[in-house]
Amino acid sequence: MIDILILTAAAVLLGGLLYFEKRESMRGRVLTKPVLSALFVAVALTGPRTDPSYFGLVLAGLSFCMAGDVFLLFFSSKRLFLAGLVSFLTGHVLYTIAFFTRALPGMPTWIAGACGLAVSGAVFAWLRPHLGRMLIPVVAYMAVITVMVIGAASLMGDEKAGFSGRALAFSGALLFYGSDIFVARQQFVASQYVNRLVGLPLYYAAQFMIAFSIRLL
């Protein structure tokens, strides 16, 4: 029952957030986004925990990402954008550790690594002319999120873990990667509503999937 309430509230808040993003209402963002982000932390806290270590790492990652969401409310500020970048970077590191502590590297790791390097290389080539002083932070962020996806692929290949949990973690990592492409496009290439219209649903779907994976591994 609590999950239904959380997901229903999340859907309503996401719709409200997208509406306020369209209207460029800072007040509306402040009223919706922090609460929406708190809900994926609530998912982690209210459900069963099959692995205490995985739970602790993912919960910490979710919490840092929630902090990053607050910082990115003020995306026009380079300083606060950088603080958000560091928060999400920390969250990705924690997710990566969680994934790799549950599964040793195997064939899925190497396949995901090759694909990740190719995709991230193409994304970097696209962003490079627009980065300026943000080059090093963005490169570091791209490296970490790529490794996170590789870690999720390793977990996906571990048949000892529950399939539903593995699938949620891997799908969440992929959606997170996709959502960050739209964040980068918004910040560095073209500030358009479509970036938030597509990126925000991808991002929140990713976080809820990762949060729910705690219960099913």
C-alpha beads as a LAMMPS data file, in Angstrom:
LAMMPS data file: protein, C-alpha beads

217 atoms
216 bonds

1 atom types
1 bond types

-500.0 500.0 xlo xhi
-500.0 500.0 ylo yhi
-500.0 500.0 zlo zhi

Masses

1 110.0

Atoms # bond

1 1 1 0.000 0.000 0.000
2 1 1 2.779 2.413 0.901
3 1 1 4.446 1.779 -2.469
4 1 1 1.245 2.669 -4.318
5 1 1 0.946 5.899 -2.339
6 1 1 4.573 6.809 -2.990
7 1 1 4.393 6.107 -6.722
8 1 1 1.078 7.932 -7.094
9 1 1 2.464 10.963 -5.301
10 1 1 5.605 10.756 -7.437
11 1 1 3.578 10.726 -10.667
12 1 1 1.564 13.765 -9.556
13 1 1 4.670 15.656 -8.456
14 1 1 6.518 14.803 -11.677
15 1 1 3.594 16.136 -13.711
16 1 1 3.622 19.285 -11.600
17 1 1 7.373 19.662 -11.950
18 1 1 7.194 19.378 -15.739
19 1 1 4.413 21.967 -15.770
20 1 1 6.468 24.364 -13.658
21 1 1 9.538 23.738 -15.803
22 1 1 7.504 24.704 -18.862
23 1 1 6.436 27.914 -17.146
24 1 1 9.961 28.439 -15.780
25 1 1 8.511 28.891 -12.296
26 1 1 11.262 28.716 -9.671
27 1 1 8.687 28.666 -6.889
28 1 1 6.954 25.686 -8.487
29 1 1 10.238 23.826 -8.853
30 1 1 11.124 24.422 -5.233
31 1 1 7.702 23.162 -4.136
32 1 1 7.831 19.954 -6.191
33 1 1 11.352 18.758 -6.955
34 1 1 12.795 18.273 -3.426
35 1 1 9.681 16.378 -2.303
36 1 1 9.711 14.237 -5.441
37 1 1 13.365 13.362 -4.870
38 1 1 12.685 12.570 -1.218
39 1 1 10.225 9.911 -2.387
40 1 1 12.878 7.713 -4.013
41 1 1 14.770 7.845 -0.715
42 1 1 11.505 6.866 1.007
43 1 1 11.261 3.780 -1.239
44 1 1 14.646 2.627 0.010
45 1 1 13.724 3.245 3.642
46 1 1 10.270 1.646 3.671
47 1 1 10.909 -1.674 1.958
48 1 1 12.694 -4.927 2.836
49 1 1 16.484 -5.091 2.576
50 1 1 17.904 -8.313 1.227
51 1 1 21.534 -7.167 1.521
52 1 1 22.439 -4.653 4.277
53 1 1 25.659 -3.574 2.557
54 1 1 23.944 -2.960 -0.786
55 1 1 21.127 -1.154 1.018
56 1 1 23.509 1.177 2.836
57 1 1 25.482 2.089 -0.282
58 1 1 22.418 2.649 -2.456
59 1 1 20.660 4.656 0.250
60 1 1 23.706 6.900 0.567
61 1 1 23.800 7.276 -3.239
62 1 1 20.126 8.187 -3.357
63 1 1 20.654 10.763 -0.620
64 1 1 23.532 12.438 -2.435
65 1 1 21.467 12.533 -5.617
66 1 1 18.608 14.142 -3.705
67 1 1 21.054 16.825 -2.556
68 1 1 22.209 17.240 -6.141
69 1 1 18.618 17.806 -7.224
70 1 1 18.351 20.687 -4.782
71 1 1 21.582 22.254 -6.029
72 1 1 20.475 21.909 -9.650
73 1 1 17.336 23.891 -8.934
74 1 1 19.698 26.837 -9.356
75 1 1 21.307 25.583 -12.563
76 1 1 21.976 29.142 -13.774
77 1 1 24.697 29.403 -11.110
78 1 1 27.937 27.742 -12.223
79 1 1 28.991 27.295 -8.578
80 1 1 25.775 25.537 -7.581
81 1 1 25.804 23.525 -10.799
82 1 1 29.290 22.339 -9.839
83 1 1 28.033 21.456 -6.329
84 1 1 25.258 19.434 -7.942
85 1 1 27.787 17.753 -10.212
86 1 1 29.899 16.733 -7.192
87 1 1 26.815 15.437 -5.363
88 1 1 25.773 13.288 -8.305
89 1 1 29.372 12.199 -8.821
90 1 1 29.424 10.929 -5.240
91 1 1 26.080 9.214 -5.750
92 1 1 27.384 7.433 -8.842
93 1 1 30.516 6.312 -6.998
94 1 1 28.358 4.818 -4.242
95 1 1 26.110 3.064 -6.780
96 1 1 29.195 1.724 -8.550
97 1 1 30.609 0.290 -5.334
98 1 1 27.212 -1.251 -4.545
99 1 1 27.017 -2.930 -7.952
100 1 1 30.580 -4.257 -7.967
101 1 1 30.373 -5.562 -4.391
102 1 1 27.435 -7.741 -5.472
103 1 1 29.037 -9.100 -8.655
104 1 1 32.557 -9.837 -9.846
105 1 1 33.617 -8.680 -13.340
106 1 1 32.747 -11.096 -16.128
107 1 1 31.905 -11.130 -19.804
108 1 1 29.012 -8.610 -19.380
109 1 1 31.544 -6.246 -17.774
110 1 1 33.834 -6.251 -20.791
111 1 1 30.993 -5.960 -23.292
112 1 1 29.470 -3.052 -21.383
113 1 1 32.917 -1.496 -21.045
114 1 1 33.509 -1.531 -24.798
115 1 1 30.035 -0.145 -25.526
116 1 1 30.315 2.430 -22.747
117 1 1 33.635 3.751 -23.990
118 1 1 32.275 4.080 -27.518
119 1 1 29.098 5.892 -26.461
120 1 1 30.837 8.138 -23.936
121 1 1 33.515 8.999 -26.472
122 1 1 30.838 10.101 -28.926
123 1 1 29.033 12.138 -26.246
124 1 1 32.297 13.817 -25.230
125 1 1 33.120 14.716 -28.835
126 1 1 29.675 16.339 -29.099
127 1 1 30.040 18.288 -25.844
128 1 1 33.735 19.236 -26.103
129 1 1 33.329 22.550 -27.973
130 1 1 30.848 23.792 -25.341
131 1 1 32.569 22.868 -22.077
132 1 1 35.106 25.639 -21.489
133 1 1 36.292 25.614 -17.850
134 1 1 33.939 22.752 -17.049
135 1 1 35.986 20.332 -19.165
136 1 1 37.710 18.490 -16.312
137 1 1 34.621 18.153 -14.034
138 1 1 32.502 16.909 -16.928
139 1 1 35.143 14.410 -18.054
140 1 1 35.409 13.094 -14.489
141 1 1 31.633 12.832 -14.246
142 1 1 31.353 11.017 -17.575
143 1 1 34.037 8.547 -16.532
144 1 1 32.289 7.759 -13.254
145 1 1 28.799 7.336 -14.711
146 1 1 30.212 5.119 -17.467
147 1 1 31.842 2.894 -14.847
148 1 1 28.549 2.862 -12.937
149 1 1 26.740 1.473 -15.978
150 1 1 29.492 -1.114 -16.389
151 1 1 29.034 -2.085 -12.741
152 1 1 25.294 -2.475 -13.276
153 1 1 26.008 -4.669 -16.309
154 1 1 28.256 -6.845 -14.144
155 1 1 25.430 -7.193 -11.642
156 1 1 23.004 -8.013 -14.444
157 1 1 25.241 -10.907 -15.419
158 1 1 25.333 -12.386 -11.913
159 1 1 22.757 -15.171 -11.929
160 1 1 23.112 -15.662 -8.176
161 1 1 21.206 -12.418 -7.569
162 1 1 17.471 -12.062 -8.123
163 1 1 16.618 -11.338 -11.745
164 1 1 14.113 -8.569 -10.982
165 1 1 16.594 -6.711 -8.789
166 1 1 19.366 -7.063 -11.366
167 1 1 17.099 -5.853 -14.162
168 1 1 15.942 -2.847 -12.145
169 1 1 19.496 -1.837 -11.245
170 1 1 20.761 -2.189 -14.824
171 1 1 17.763 -0.432 -16.373
172 1 1 18.057 2.330 -13.788
173 1 1 21.730 2.847 -14.584
174 1 1 21.008 3.079 -18.322
175 1 1 18.155 5.533 -17.824
176 1 1 20.321 7.621 -15.490
177 1 1 22.993 7.801 -18.189
178 1 1 20.393 8.847 -20.743
179 1 1 18.930 11.512 -18.472
180 1 1 22.371 13.028 -17.919
181 1 1 22.784 13.510 -21.648
182 1 1 19.772 15.818 -21.537
183 1 1 21.159 17.630 -18.487
184 1 1 24.393 18.210 -20.406
185 1 1 22.491 19.393 -23.471
186 1 1 20.501 21.823 -21.321
187 1 1 23.562 23.213 -19.571
188 1 1 26.081 23.323 -22.412
189 1 1 24.429 23.031 -25.824
190 1 1 20.831 24.276 -26.024
191 1 1 18.579 25.429 -23.191
192 1 1 15.220 24.026 -24.282
193 1 1 12.182 22.628 -22.505
194 1 1 12.502 19.323 -24.370
195 1 1 15.618 18.549 -22.316
196 1 1 13.572 18.583 -19.120
197 1 1 10.488 17.035 -20.711
198 1 1 12.496 13.940 -21.626
199 1 1 15.315 14.059 -19.101
200 1 1 13.309 14.407 -15.893
201 1 1 11.061 11.358 -16.422
202 1 1 14.133 9.308 -17.363
203 1 1 15.945 10.479 -14.262
204 1 1 13.165 9.781 -11.798
205 1 1 12.380 6.419 -13.365
206 1 1 16.077 5.556 -12.954
207 1 1 16.202 6.533 -9.304
208 1 1 13.038 4.655 -8.399
209 1 1 14.289 1.551 -10.219
210 1 1 17.582 1.624 -8.340
211 1 1 15.747 2.200 -5.062
212 1 1 13.394 -0.743 -5.671
213 1 1 16.331 -2.997 -6.616
214 1 1 17.258 -3.019 -2.912
215 1 1 14.267 -5.258 -2.217
216 1 1 14.738 -7.793 -4.989
217 1 1 18.390 -8.761 -5.251

Bonds

1 1 1 2
2 1 2 3
3 1 3 4
4 1 4 5
5 1 5 6
6 1 6 7
7 1 7 8
8 1 8 9
9 1 9 10
10 1 10 11
11 1 11 12
12 1 12 13
13 1 13 14
14 1 14 15
15 1 15 16
16 1 16 17
17 1 17 18
18 1 18 19
19 1 19 20
20 1 20 21
21 1 21 22
22 1 22 23
23 1 23 24
24 1 24 25
25 1 25 26
26 1 26 27
27 1 27 28
28 1 28 29
29 1 29 30
30 1 30 31
31 1 31 32
32 1 32 33
33 1 33 34
34 1 34 35
35 1 35 36
36 1 36 37
37 1 37 38
38 1 38 39
39 1 39 40
40 1 40 41
41 1 41 42
42 1 42 43
43 1 43 44
44 1 44 45
45 1 45 46
46 1 46 47
47 1 47 48
48 1 48 49
49 1 49 50
50 1 50 51
51 1 51 52
52 1 52 53
53 1 53 54
54 1 54 55
55 1 55 56
56 1 56 57
57 1 57 58
58 1 58 59
59 1 59 60
60 1 60 61
61 1 61 62
62 1 62 63
63 1 63 64
64 1 64 65
65 1 65 66
66 1 66 67
67 1 67 68
68 1 68 69
69 1 69 70
70 1 70 71
71 1 71 72
72 1 72 73
73 1 73 74
74 1 74 75
75 1 75 76
76 1 76 77
77 1 77 78
78 1 78 79
79 1 79 80
80 1 80 81
81 1 81 82
82 1 82 83
83 1 83 84
84 1 84 85
85 1 85 86
86 1 86 87
87 1 87 88
88 1 88 89
89 1 89 90
90 1 90 91
91 1 91 92
92 1 92 93
93 1 93 94
94 1 94 95
95 1 95 96
96 1 96 97
97 1 97 98
98 1 98 99
99 1 99 100
100 1 100 101
101 1 101 102
102 1 102 103
103 1 103 104
104 1 104 105
105 1 105 106
106 1 106 107
107 1 107 108
108 1 108 109
109 1 109 110
110 1 110 111
111 1 111 112
112 1 112 113
113 1 113 114
114 1 114 115
115 1 115 116
116 1 116 117
117 1 117 118
118 1 118 119
119 1 119 120
120 1 120 121
121 1 121 122
122 1 122 123
123 1 123 124
124 1 124 125
125 1 125 126
126 1 126 127
127 1 127 128
128 1 128 129
129 1 129 130
130 1 130 131
131 1 131 132
132 1 132 133
133 1 133 134
134 1 134 135
135 1 135 136
136 1 136 137
137 1 137 138
138 1 138 139
139 1 139 140
140 1 140 141
141 1 141 142
142 1 142 143
143 1 143 144
144 1 144 145
145 1 145 146
146 1 146 147
147 1 147 148
148 1 148 149
149 1 149 150
150 1 150 151
151 1 151 152
152 1 152 153
153 1 153 154
154 1 154 155
155 1 155 156
156 1 156 157
157 1 157 158
158 1 158 159
159 1 159 160
160 1 160 161
161 1 161 162
162 1 162 163
163 1 163 164
164 1 164 165
165 1 165 166
166 1 166 167
167 1 167 168
168 1 168 169
169 1 169 170
170 1 170 171
171 1 171 172
172 1 172 173
173 1 173 174
174 1 174 175
175 1 175 176
176 1 176 177
177 1 177 178
178 1 178 179
179 1 179 180
180 1 180 181
181 1 181 182
182 1 182 183
183 1 183 184
184 1 184 185
185 1 185 186
186 1 186 187
187 1 187 188
188 1 188 189
189 1 189 190
190 1 190 191
191 1 191 192
192 1 192 193
193 1 193 194
194 1 194 195
195 1 195 196
196 1 196 197
197 1 197 198
198 1 198 199
199 1 199 200
200 1 200 201
201 1 201 202
202 1 202 203
203 1 203 204
204 1 204 205
205 1 205 206
206 1 206 207
207 1 207 208
208 1 208 209
209 1 209 210
210 1 210 211
211 1 211 212
212 1 212 213
213 1 213 214
214 1 214 215
215 1 215 216
216 1 216 217
